[in-house]
Amino acid sequence: MAEMHDVSIKVVSVNGSCAAGHRAGDEWIIKEDKTPAGICGGAFCSIFPESRVLAFGGSFPWSPDPDVSQVACSDAKNPVVFELRRLQN
């Protein structure tokens, strides 16, 4: 099996009012395949695909840093933007 990295999640902005109460600066770590406690399930559904890419060593051509990606939750009226960062285990 490929090496799997932990991925950090950090709220970088909240535009509007987050129903889950997330605020800029909130942070979590994804370890293995476990959903971090306290993160909104809807937001995690948006985060999960890109977190898997980073966890297994992939990157995105549009991101200037191969270890970082940004993802917004699916609430179009109150988007929360998260920074995902591959951690070197």
Buried (B, 14 or more C-beta within 10 A) or exposed (E): EEEBBBBBBBBEEBEEEBEBEBEEEBEBEBBEEEEBEEBBEBBBEBBBEBBBBBBEEEBBEEBEEEBBBBBBBEBEEEBBBBBBBBBEE
